[in-house]
């Protein structure tokens, strides 16, 4: 019945196909919608919106209006978006970071290519890797100070989703605090170079992953 109805409606004079946007197309759409309403959004907030909205432009349009009203001409930041949109947990990102931490070079590059095939761009992949290593750094710091805490207690203290904590805890034991700080600093350097036009983000990401997984 649904298929038959779709075939009838699709032949109507004013029927339109609304494409589900992903990757750079989705980022461009969000930026344009915000810009048209004289607003601005930072990269972390943009990545969160893209990752957790599933490309639903109807829902995004409503969220953008709420965020702009809430910020009143100030730049939209990650914490603002998190007030209005719950996090969608993506196991693919955990698996990717797990492969990076485990120095599984071949698998890492295969996973990155799979993200590209799904329509994600280097900016999204980099933002997710940066976020995950920031989480690992935060959890490692807390673990060294209070190693008797349960995962639920850690989630309460950090404000992270309990599932994110449970998936991340096994990873923090593979690196020391010093090593995690070094990795995070490398990622921040890539972020700065990207934003200042000093290099291609995709290439720098590949070099970072190659270096990290082969050392």
C-alpha positions as CSV (number, residue, x, y, z in Angstrom):
1,X,0.0,0.0,0.0
2,X,2.8,2.5,1.0
3,X,4.7,1.7,-2.2
4,X,1.7,2.2,-4.3
5,X,0.9,5.5,-2.7
6,X,4.5,6.6,-3.2
7,X,4.3,5.8,-6.9
8,X,1.1,7.8,-7.3
9,X,2.4,10.9,-5.3
10,X,5.8,10.9,-7.0
11,X,4.1,11.4,-10.4
12,X,2.2,14.5,-9.2
13,X,3.2,17.9,-10.8
14,X,4.6,19.5,-7.7
15,X,6.3,16.4,-6.2
16,X,9.9,17.0,-5.0
17,X,12.7,14.7,-3.9
18,X,14.3,15.8,-0.6
19,X,17.8,14.3,-0.5
20,X,19.1,13.2,2.9
21,X,22.2,15.3,3.3
22,X,25.5,14.0,4.7
23,X,29.2,15.1,5.0
24,X,30.1,18.4,3.3
25,X,26.7,18.9,1.9
26,X,25.1,18.7,5.3
27,X,27.8,21.0,6.8
28,X,27.2,23.6,4.0
29,X,23.4,23.4,4.5
30,X,23.7,24.0,8.3
31,X,26.2,26.9,7.8
32,X,24.0,28.5,5.2
33,X,20.9,28.3,7.4
34,X,22.7,29.8,10.3
35,X,24.4,32.5,8.2
36,X,21.1,33.5,6.6
37,X,19.8,34.3,10.1
38,X,23.0,36.2,10.9
39,X,24.3,33.6,13.3
40,X,27.6,31.7,13.6
41,X,28.6,28.2,14.8
42,X,32.0,26.8,15.8
43,X,33.4,23.6,14.3
44,X,32.8,21.4,17.4
45,X,29.2,22.4,17.5
46,X,28.7,21.9,13.8
47,X,30.2,18.4,14.0
48,X,27.9,17.5,16.9
49,X,24.9,18.7,15.0
50,X,25.9,16.7,11.9
51,X,26.6,13.5,13.8
52,X,23.5,13.5,15.9
53,X,20.8,14.8,13.6
54,X,20.9,11.9,11.0
55,X,20.6,14.4,8.2
56,X,17.1,15.3,9.2
57,X,16.9,18.9,7.8
58,X,13.3,19.4,9.1
59,X,14.5,18.7,12.7
60,X,17.7,20.7,12.1
61,X,15.7,23.7,11.0
62,X,13.8,23.7,14.2
63,X,17.0,23.2,16.3
64,X,18.8,26.0,14.5
65,X,16.0,28.4,15.3
66,X,16.0,27.4,19.0
67,X,19.8,27.7,19.2
68,X,19.8,31.2,17.5
69,X,17.1,32.4,19.9
70,X,19.0,31.0,22.8
71,X,22.4,32.5,21.9
72,X,21.1,35.9,20.8
73,X,23.8,36.7,18.2
74,X,26.6,35.0,20.1
75,X,28.5,32.1,18.4
76,X,26.8,28.7,18.9
77,X,29.2,26.3,20.8
78,X,29.2,22.6,21.5
79,X,27.7,23.0,25.0
80,X,24.8,25.0,23.6
81,X,23.9,22.3,21.0
82,X,24.1,19.6,23.7
83,X,21.4,21.3,25.6
84,X,19.0,20.8,22.8
85,X,20.1,17.6,21.1
86,X,20.9,14.2,22.7
87,X,24.0,12.4,21.6
88,X,23.8,9.6,19.1
89,X,26.4,6.9,20.0
90,X,28.4,5.9,17.0
91,X,30.3,2.6,17.5
92,X,32.2,3.2,14.3
93,X,34.1,6.0,16.0
94,X,34.9,3.9,19.0
95,X,36.1,1.1,16.7
96,X,38.2,3.6,14.7
97,X,39.9,5.0,17.8
98,X,40.3,1.5,19.3
99,X,42.1,0.5,16.1
100,X,44.3,3.7,16.3
101,X,45.2,2.9,19.9
102,X,45.8,-0.7,19.0
103,X,48.1,0.4,16.2
104,X,46.1,-1.6,13.6
105,X,47.3,0.5,10.6
106,X,45.5,-1.4,7.9
107,X,42.2,-1.5,9.7
108,X,42.4,2.2,10.6
109,X,42.8,3.3,7.0
110,X,40.0,0.9,5.9
111,X,37.7,2.4,8.5
112,X,38.5,6.0,7.4
113,X,37.8,5.1,3.8
114,X,34.5,3.6,4.8
115,X,33.6,6.9,6.5
116,X,34.4,8.7,3.2
117,X,32.2,6.2,1.3
118,X,29.3,7.0,3.7
119,X,29.6,10.6,2.7
120,X,31.6,11.9,5.7
121,X,34.5,14.2,5.1
122,X,38.0,14.6,6.7
123,X,36.7,17.4,8.9
124,X,34.0,15.2,10.5
125,X,36.4,12.3,11.0
126,X,39.1,14.5,12.5
127,X,36.6,16.2,14.8
128,X,35.4,12.8,16.1
129,X,39.0,11.5,16.6
130,X,39.9,14.7,18.4
131,X,36.8,14.5,20.6
132,X,37.5,10.8,21.5
133,X,41.1,11.5,22.5
134,X,40.0,14.5,24.5
135,X,37.6,12.1,26.4
136,X,40.4,9.6,26.9
137,X,42.6,12.3,28.3
138,X,39.9,13.5,30.7
139,X,39.1,9.9,31.8
140,X,42.8,9.1,32.3
141,X,43.3,12.1,34.5
142,X,40.3,11.1,36.6
143,X,41.4,7.5,36.7
144,X,44.8,8.4,38.1
145,X,43.2,10.5,40.8
146,X,40.3,8.3,41.7
147,X,40.9,4.8,40.4
148,X,38.2,3.2,42.5
149,X,35.3,4.9,40.8
150,X,32.7,2.8,38.9
151,X,31.8,3.7,35.3
152,X,28.5,5.2,36.4
153,X,30.2,7.4,38.9
154,X,32.7,8.5,36.3
155,X,29.8,9.4,33.9
156,X,28.2,11.5,36.7
157,X,31.5,13.3,37.4
158,X,32.4,14.0,33.8
159,X,28.9,14.5,32.4
160,X,29.7,12.0,29.7
161,X,27.1,9.4,28.4
162,X,27.5,6.2,30.5
163,X,27.9,4.2,27.3
164,X,30.8,6.5,26.1
165,X,32.5,5.9,29.5
166,X,32.1,2.1,29.4
167,X,33.5,2.0,25.8
168,X,36.4,4.3,26.6
169,X,37.6,2.9,29.9
170,X,39.4,-0.1,28.4
171,X,41.3,2.3,26.0
172,X,42.8,4.5,28.7
173,X,44.8,1.7,30.2
174,X,46.8,1.3,26.9
175,X,48.3,4.8,27.2
176,X,50.0,6.8,29.9
177,X,48.8,10.4,30.7
178,X,52.0,11.7,29.0
179,X,51.3,9.7,25.8
180,X,47.7,10.9,25.6
181,X,48.7,14.5,26.1
182,X,51.3,14.2,23.3
183,X,48.7,12.7,21.0
184,X,46.1,15.4,21.9
185,X,48.7,18.1,21.2
186,X,49.5,16.6,17.8
187,X,45.7,16.7,17.0
188,X,45.5,20.3,18.2
189,X,48.4,21.2,15.9
190,X,46.6,19.7,12.9
191,X,43.5,21.6,13.9
192,X,45.4,24.9,14.0
193,X,47.1,24.2,10.7
194,X,43.8,23.3,9.0
195,X,42.1,26.5,10.3
196,X,45.0,28.7,9.2
197,X,45.4,27.1,5.8
198,X,48.8,25.6,6.5
199,X,47.9,22.1,5.2
200,X,45.4,19.7,3.8
201,X,43.4,18.2,6.7
202,X,42.9,14.8,4.9
203,X,46.6,14.4,4.2
204,X,47.6,15.6,7.8
205,X,45.1,13.1,9.2
206,X,46.6,10.2,7.2
207,X,50.1,11.2,8.3
208,X,49.1,11.4,11.9
209,X,47.4,8.0,11.8
210,X,50.3,6.4,9.9
211,X,52.8,7.8,12.4
212,X,50.8,6.8,15.5
213,X,50.0,3.3,14.4
214,X,53.5,2.4,13.2
215,X,55.6,3.7,16.1
